Amino acid sequence: LTIEESVCRMGLDYIDLYLIHWPNPSQGQFVEAWEALFEARERGLVKHIGVSNFLPGHIDLLIRDTGVAPAVNQVELHPYFQQHEQLAYDNAHGIITEAWSPLGRANQMLRDPDLKRIAAKHGISVVQTILRWHLQYGDVAIPKSLNPERQRQNLDLTAFELDDQDMADIAAMDNPEGHTFGQN
Ligand SMILES: NC(=O)c1ccc[n+]([C@@H]2O[C@H](COP(=O)([O-])OP(=O)(O)OC[C@H]3O[C@@H](n4cnc5c(N)ncnc54)[C@H](OP(=O)(O)O)[C@@H]3O)[C@@H](O)[C@H]2O)c1
């Protein structure tokens, strides 16, 4: 019913991709919620279904109990928090990893001296450097901007490429505790 209402309120015929925001494990209902999304898909209300903030153990349970893996897992991921294990798990299960806060919410990462150096080397902005890194790293970044000029810049990522040294320098920025403040 909630999905039907969302489709109606947005004035759409269907939703391309619908995600469960997080597993909320203390409630123990995420498998049930996952099964509800099958019905929405069967009814044509959504085309693809996925999850967000699910750890491998949560996805293991979805697959064990329903045999269906999510199309997408949306997690926090950026150069300061690279989520190697989650990405490897998602890849092994055919799940697209989508990166939320891909720019670290425009925090100090945008002033990182190494990212500035790589950006200057290619004549691009730090934000383009980070978004191009996401593309080559293998996730799908969803940067948010209210500014149309920035939105255009954030899509302009195909005329340049980071080299192996750039990728290695950014790999070295990873920090298992590097998630954005207050968003764990
Ligand atoms: N599933 C989840 O649990 C979860 C959690 C958090 C976020 N999200 C989603 O992830 C998406 C993005 O995450 P986010 O908004 O937290 O962080 P983000 O995309 O990493 O950063 C957004 C910030 O970057 C700035 N920005 C964007 N493009 C820029 C550019 N070219 N130059 C300079 N600054 C730029 C924006 O400012 P302006 O708007 O002023 O350009 C904004 O302050 C959102 O759609 C959000 O809903 C999901």
The ligand as an SDF file (V2000), in Angstrom:
LIG
                    3D

 48 52  0  0  0  0  0  0  0  0999 V2000
   20.7170    5.2850    2.0420 N   0  0  0  0  0  0  0  0  0  0  0  0
   21.1520    6.0830    2.9960 C   0  0  0  0  0  0  0  0  0  0  0  0
   21.1870    5.7160    4.1740 O   0  0  0  0  0  0  0  0  0  0  0  0
   21.6640    7.4510    2.6570 C   0  0  0  0  0  0  0  0  0  0  0  0
   22.3630    8.2010    3.6220 C   0  0  0  0  0  0  0  0  0  0  0  0
   22.8440    9.4770    3.2490 C   0  0  0  0  0  0  0  0  0  0  0  0
   22.6230    9.9710    1.9790 C   0  0  0  0  0  0  0  0  0  0  0  0
   21.9210    9.2210    1.0860 N   0  0  0  0  0  0  0  0  0  0  0  0
   21.6700    9.7450   -0.2880 C   0  0  0  0  0  0  0  0  0  0  0  0
   22.8850    9.9080   -0.9860 O   0  0  0  0  0  0  0  0  0  0  0  0
   22.8010   11.0200   -1.8790 C   0  0  0  0  0  0  0  0  0  0  0  0
   24.0360   11.8650   -1.7960 C   0  0  0  0  0  0  0  0  0  0  0  0
   24.5400   11.9340   -0.4890 O   0  0  0  0  0  0  0  0  0  0  0  0
   24.7600   13.2690    0.3700 P   0  0  0  0  0  0  0  0  0  0  0  0
   23.8640   14.3400   -0.1070 O   0  0  0  0  0  0  0  0  0  0  0  0
   24.7280   12.8570    1.8010 O   0  0  0  0  0  0  0  0  0  0  0  0
   26.2940   13.6490    0.0870 O   0  0  0  0  0  0  0  0  0  0  0  0
   27.1910   13.9880   -1.2040 P   0  0  0  0  0  0  0  0  0  0  0  0
   26.4640   13.7650   -2.4790 O   0  0  0  0  0  0  0  0  0  0  0  0
   28.4990   13.3030   -0.9520 O   0  0  0  0  0  0  0  0  0  0  0  0
   27.4650   15.5400   -0.9750 O   0  0  0  0  0  0  0  0  0  0  0  0
   26.4900   16.5140   -1.1650 C   0  0  0  0  0  0  0  0  0  0  0  0
   27.1860   17.8730   -0.9630 C   0  0  0  0  0  0  0  0  0  0  0  0
   28.1290   18.0520   -2.0290 O   0  0  0  0  0  0  0  0  0  0  0  0
   27.9380   19.3300   -2.5960 C   0  0  0  0  0  0  0  0  0  0  0  0
   28.2940   19.2280   -4.0190 N   0  0  0  0  0  0  0  0  0  0  0  0
   27.7220   18.4160   -4.9740 C   0  0  0  0  0  0  0  0  0  0  0  0
   28.3050   18.5770   -6.1620 N   0  0  0  0  0  0  0  0  0  0  0  0
   29.2920   19.5060   -5.9700 C   0  0  0  0  0  0  0  0  0  0  0  0
   30.2540   20.1080   -6.8350 C   0  0  0  0  0  0  0  0  0  0  0  0
   30.3330   19.7990   -8.1300 N   0  0  0  0  0  0  0  0  0  0  0  0
   31.1150   21.0240   -6.3050 N   0  0  0  0  0  0  0  0  0  0  0  0
   31.0500   21.3450   -4.9810 C   0  0  0  0  0  0  0  0  0  0  0  0
   30.1780   20.8010   -4.1270 N   0  0  0  0  0  0  0  0  0  0  0  0
   29.2940   19.9100   -4.6020 C   0  0  0  0  0  0  0  0  0  0  0  0
   26.4740   19.6440   -2.3890 C   0  0  0  0  0  0  0  0  0  0  0  0
   26.2590   21.0320   -2.3380 O   0  0  0  0  0  0  0  0  0  0  0  0
   25.1710   21.7700   -3.3080 P   0  0  0  0  0  0  0  0  0  0  0  0
   23.8720   21.0450   -3.1850 O   0  0  0  0  0  0  0  0  0  0  0  0
   25.1390   23.1690   -2.7280 O   0  0  0  0  0  0  0  0  0  0  0  0
   25.7580   21.7230   -4.6960 O   0  0  0  0  0  0  0  0  0  0  0  0
   26.2370   19.0310   -1.0060 C   0  0  0  0  0  0  0  0  0  0  0  0
   26.6310   19.9320    0.0180 O   0  0  0  0  0  0  0  0  0  0  0  0
   21.5380   11.7670   -1.4990 C   0  0  0  0  0  0  0  0  0  0  0  0
   20.5950   11.5420   -2.5390 O   0  0  0  0  0  0  0  0  0  0  0  0
   21.0590   11.1240   -0.2170 C   0  0  0  0  0  0  0  0  0  0  0  0
   19.6620   11.0230   -0.1170 O   0  0  0  0  0  0  0  0  0  0  0  0
   21.4560    7.9670    1.3810 C   0  0  0  0  0  0  0  0  0  0  0  0
  1  2  1  0
  2  3  2  0
  2  4  1  0
  4  5  1  0
  4 48  2  0
  5  6  2  0
  6  7  1  0
  7  8  2  0
  8  9  1  0
  8 48  1  0
  9 10  1  0
  9 46  1  0
 10 11  1  0
 11 12  1  0
 11 44  1  0
 12 13  1  0
 13 14  1  0
 14 15  2  0
 14 16  1  0
 14 17  1  0
 17 18  1  0
 18 19  2  0
 18 20  1  0
 18 21  1  0
 21 22  1  0
 22 23  1  0
 23 24  1  0
 23 42  1  0
 24 25  1  0
 25 26  1  0
 25 36  1  0
 26 27  1  0
 26 35  1  0
 27 28  2  0
 28 29  1  0
 29 30  1  0
 29 35  2  0
 30 31  1  0
 30 32  2  0
 32 33  1  0
 33 34  2  0
 34 35  1  0
 36 37  1  0
 36 42  1  0
 37 38  1  0
 38 39  2  0
 38 40  1  0
 38 41  1  0
 42 43  1  0
 44 45  1  0
 44 46  1  0
 46 47  1  0
M  CHG  2   8   1  16  -1
M  END
$$$$
